[in-house]
Amino acid sequence: MPMHDDLSLKPVLHPAEPLLVRPEASILDAIRVIDAGAQQIAIAVDDDGRLLGVVTDGDIRRAILRGVDLSGKVSQILNHKPTVCRRTASREELARTLLSHERITRLPVVDEGGFVVGLYRTEDLVANPFSHELPVVLMAGGLGTRLRPFTDNIPKPMIDVGGRPILEHIIRRFVSQGFNRFYISVNYLSHVIKEHFGDGRAFGAQIVYLEETERLGTAGSLRLLPRDLEGPFFVMNGDLLTAANFAAIANYHLETGVDATMCLREYTVQVPYGVVAQAGGRFVGIEEKPMHRHYVNSGIYVLDTAILDLLPDSGYFDMPSLFDSLMQKDPSAAAVFPLREYWCDIGQVADLERARREISKISSY
């Protein structure tokens, strides 16, 4: 993780005011602060502005997975002993602090009295290969049979939504967040995708195409990646629309230190009847039309290149099979990241119609 060349230059001190939250505020309030401040962190202070703790975007995601009530106080999920620095610290001292705590991406700055005066970011101090330098692999080789006749003459990722192909929305969103290296896995009607995007320069991107000569699956096509690829990379299905914060996903992957991260989406099912509880033939109770919530695979992943060694030499291989193989090797090697942003999997005509109605939920880029 190389440092910038001139250590005598101080990095940008980002203002703390937009990131401040009171400990008695709700977790939902902290989410609003994190989203509005766009720094992936909220800083809790007392009445006088002294640091009490921090809560990161990753802390929020982990709280969601634990089922924490988001209307509860943010104090229950605060990190009360975050790593901080003084404003008088030199750039070399700041970089050394971050390098000795490799999973820190945000560094609150306090004065001698413990008052918060600003924020330093890892990417302003140290070249960070886990954020904007991550390459992105987009899966765009599927047949899209459930979306016929829309896919009779174009591949599914090229279906128009809001005046642009689905795949263009995906690429533009990544580019707007600083990611510009793309590998696109193509097969069915691949010439349509290549003619539209070319080498990617018109979209602020660098695009390399992975040519599938047979159906390889969402993981099998990763065998086509360059052998010299190093470090983590994104994998995403080419038929998704999402307002996900990809930098937050990358940082979460870094913080957890795992080999693979799968992004999840909450899926709710309502039973249309009264569900009866019974024991030994006796009536216990009835719950009318209960809601059941589950987490489902969203089709967005961050993988370390080491995981590619688990791929079979040939044949079809999907992403769930890759995660199963990883679990057999090391049950602690994978993490999950719950998406709380807009997400739509365009698998059927009803999904396409919904995406066209909801395209405004995708932020402009």
FENNOR-V845840 format. One record per residue. N is the residue number from 0. RES is the residue in one letter. BURIAL is I if it has 24 or more other ideal C-beta (glycine too) atoms within 12 Angstrom, else O. D_FIRST is the distance of its C-alpha to the first C-alpha in Angstrom with 1 decimal. Layout:
<<N/RES/BURIAL/D_FIRST> <N/RES/BURIAL/D_FIRST>>
//
This chain:
<<0/M/I/0.0> <1/P/O/3.8> <2/M/I/6.7> <3/H/O/9.8> <4/D/O/12.4> <5/D/O/15.2> <6/L/O/14.6> <7/S/O/18.3> <8/L/O/18.3> <9/K/O/18.4> <10/P/I/16.9> <11/V/O/19.4> <12/L/I/21.2> <13/H/I/22.3> <14/P/O/25.8> <15/A/I/26.5> <16/E/O/30.0> <17/P/O/29.3> <18/L/I/27.3> <19/L/I/29.9> <20/V/I/32.0> <21/R/I/34.7> <22/P/I/34.6> <23/E/O/37.9> <24/A/I/36.7> <25/S/I/36.5> <26/I/I/33.4> <27/L/I/34.5> <28/D/I/34.4> <29/A/I/30.8> <30/I/I/30.0> <31/R/O/31.7> <32/V/I/29.8> <33/I/I/26.4> <34/D/I/27.6> <35/A/O/29.2> <36/G/I/26.4> <37/A/O/23.8> <38/Q/I/21.0> <39/Q/I/21.1> <40/I/I/22.5> <41/A/I/25.9> <42/I/I/26.6> <43/A/I/29.9> <44/V/I/32.0> <45/D/O/35.5> <46/D/O/38.4> <47/D/O/37.3> <48/G/O/33.7> <49/R/I/32.2> <50/L/I/29.2> <51/L/I/30.3> <52/G/I/27.3> <53/V/I/25.0> <54/V/I/25.1> <55/T/I/22.3> <56/D/I/22.9> <57/G/I/21.7> <58/D/I/24.4> <59/I/I/26.9> <60/R/I/26.3> <61/R/O/26.6> <62/A/I/29.8> <63/I/I/31.2> <64/L/I/30.8> <65/R/O/32.6> <66/G/O/35.4> <67/V/I/35.1> <68/D/O/37.7> <69/L/I/35.8> <70/S/O/38.8> <71/G/O/38.2> <72/K/I/36.7> <73/V/I/33.0> <74/S/I/33.4> <75/Q/I/33.6> <76/I/I/30.0> <77/L/I/28.4> <78/N/I/25.7> <79/H/O/27.7> <80/K/O/25.2> <81/P/I/22.0> <82/T/I/19.4> <83/V/I/20.4> <84/C/I/20.3> <85/R/I/22.9> <86/R/I/23.3> <87/T/O/23.8> <88/A/I/20.3> <89/S/O/18.6> <90/R/I/15.4> <91/E/O/14.0> <92/E/O/15.5> <93/L/I/14.1> <94/A/I/10.4> <95/R/O/11.4> <96/T/I/13.1> <97/L/I/10.4> <98/L/O/8.1> <99/S/O/11.4> <100/H/O/12.2> <101/E/O/9.4> <102/R/I/11.9> <103/I/I/13.0> <104/T/I/13.0> <105/R/I/16.1> <106/L/I/17.2> <107/P/I/21.0> <108/V/I/22.4> <109/V/I/25.7> <110/D/O/28.2> <111/E/O/30.2> <112/G/O/32.5> <113/G/O/29.9> <114/F/I/30.5> <115/V/I/27.8> <116/V/I/27.1> <117/G/I/24.1> <118/L/I/20.7> <119/Y/I/17.2> <120/R/I/14.7> <121/T/I/10.9> <122/E/I/10.9> <123/D/I/12.9> <124/L/I/10.7> <125/V/I/7.0> <126/A/O/6.0> <127/N/I/6.5> <128/P/I/7.3> <129/F/I/9.8> <130/S/I/12.0> <131/H/I/13.5> <132/E/I/11.9> <133/L/I/13.6> <134/P/I/16.6> <135/V/I/20.0> <136/V/I/22.8> <137/L/I/26.2> <138/M/I/29.2> <139/A/I/32.2> <140/G/I/34.5> <141/G/I/36.9> <142/L/O/40.6> <143/G/I/41.1> <144/T/O/44.6> <145/R/O/45.0> <146/L/I/44.7> <147/R/O/47.5> <148/P/O/49.1> <149/F/I/46.1> <150/T/I/44.2> <151/D/O/47.1> <152/N/O/45.9> <153/I/I/42.2> <154/P/I/39.4> <155/K/I/38.7> <156/P/I/35.4> <157/M/I/37.4> <158/I/I/40.0> <159/D/O/40.5> <160/V/I/39.6> <161/G/O/40.2> <162/G/O/40.5> <163/R/I/37.4> <164/P/I/36.5> <165/I/I/34.6> <166/L/I/31.7> <167/E/I/31.6> <168/H/I/31.2> <169/I/I/28.2> <170/I/I/26.5> <171/R/I/27.4> <172/R/I/26.0> <173/F/I/22.6> <174/V/I/22.6> <175/S/I/23.8> <176/Q/I/20.7> <177/G/O/18.4> <178/F/I/18.1> <179/N/I/19.7> <180/R/I/19.0> <181/F/I/21.9> <182/Y/I/23.7> <183/I/I/27.2> <184/S/I/29.3> <185/V/I/32.9> <186/N/I/36.3> <187/Y/I/39.3> <188/L/I/40.4> <189/S/I/37.0> <190/H/O/38.5> <191/V/I/38.9> <192/I/I/35.1> <193/K/O/34.4> <194/E/O/37.1> <195/H/I/35.8> <196/F/I/32.1> <197/G/O/32.1> <198/D/O/28.7> <199/G/I/27.6> <200/R/O/27.6> <201/A/O/30.5> <202/F/I/28.3> <203/G/O/25.2> <204/A/I/23.6> <205/Q/I/22.9> <206/I/I/25.0> <207/V/I/25.5> <208/Y/I/28.4> <209/L/I/28.6> <210/E/O/32.3> <211/E/I/33.9> <212/T/O/37.3> <213/E/O/38.2> <214/R/O/37.2> <215/L/I/34.0> <216/G/I/33.1> <217/T/I/30.1> <218/A/I/28.1> <219/G/I/30.0> <220/S/I/29.0> <221/L/I/25.3> <222/R/I/26.6> <223/L/I/26.8> <224/L/I/23.1> <225/P/O/21.7> <226/R/O/21.0> <227/D/O/17.8> <228/L/I/16.2> <229/E/O/13.0> <230/G/I/11.4> <231/P/I/13.5> <232/F/I/16.2> <233/F/I/19.2> <234/V/I/22.7> <235/M/I/25.7> <236/N/I/29.4> <237/G/I/30.8> <238/D/I/33.8> <239/L/I/32.2> <240/L/I/32.5> <241/T/I/30.2> <242/A/I/29.0> <243/A/I/25.9> <244/N/I/22.9> <245/F/I/20.2> <246/A/I/17.3> <247/A/I/18.9> <248/I/I/19.2> <249/A/I/15.5> <250/N/I/14.6> <251/Y/I/17.4> <252/H/I/16.2> <253/L/I/12.9> <254/E/I/15.1> <255/T/I/17.5> <256/G/O/15.2> <257/V/I/17.7> <258/D/I/18.1> <259/A/I/20.1> <260/T/I/21.1> <261/M/I/24.6> <262/C/I/25.7> <263/L/I/29.2> <264/R/I/32.1> <265/E/I/35.1> <266/Y/O/38.3> <267/T/O/41.6> <268/V/O/44.9> <269/Q/O/48.3> <270/V/O/51.1> <271/P/O/54.2> <272/Y/O/56.6> <273/G/O/57.3> <274/V/O/55.5> <275/V/O/57.8> <276/A/O/56.8> <277/Q/O/59.4> <278/A/O/60.0> <279/G/O/62.7> <280/G/O/64.5> <281/R/O/64.6> <282/F/O/63.2> <283/V/O/60.4> <284/G/O/59.2> <285/I/O/58.1> <286/E/O/55.1> <287/E/O/55.8> <288/K/O/53.3> <289/P/O/50.2> <290/M/O/46.7> <291/H/O/44.2> <292/R/O/40.5> <293/H/O/38.0> <294/Y/O/34.4> <295/V/O/34.1> <296/N/I/31.4> <297/S/I/30.3> <298/G/I/29.0> <299/I/I/25.4> <300/Y/I/22.6> <301/V/I/18.9> <302/L/I/18.4> <303/D/I/15.9> <304/T/I/16.9> <305/A/O/18.0> <306/I/I/20.9> <307/L/I/22.3> <308/D/O/23.8> <309/L/I/26.2> <310/L/I/27.8> <311/P/O/31.3> <312/D/O/31.9> <313/S/O/34.2> <314/G/O/36.1> <315/Y/O/35.6> <316/F/I/32.9> <317/D/I/32.0> <318/M/I/29.1> <319/P/O/31.2> <320/S/O/31.9> <321/L/I/28.2> <322/F/I/27.6> <323/D/O/30.7> <324/S/I/29.5> <325/L/I/26.2> <326/M/O/28.4> <327/Q/O/30.5> <328/K/O/27.6> <329/D/O/26.0> <330/P/O/27.7> <331/S/O/24.7> <332/A/I/22.1> <333/A/I/22.9> <334/A/I/22.9> <335/V/I/25.0> <336/F/I/24.4> <337/P/I/27.7> <338/L/I/28.2> <339/R/I/30.4> <340/E/I/30.3> <341/Y/I/32.8> <342/W/I/32.8> <343/C/I/35.4> <344/D/I/35.7> <345/I/I/38.1> <346/G/I/39.9> <347/Q/O/43.5> <348/V/O/45.7> <349/A/O/45.9> <350/D/I/42.1> <351/L/I/42.2> <352/E/O/45.0> <353/R/O/43.1> <354/A/I/39.9> <355/R/I/42.1> <356/R/O/43.6> <357/E/O/40.3> <358/I/I/38.2> <359/S/O/38.2> <360/K/O/36.0> <361/I/I/33.1> <362/S/O/31.6> <363/S/O/32.2> <364/Y/O/29.5>>
//
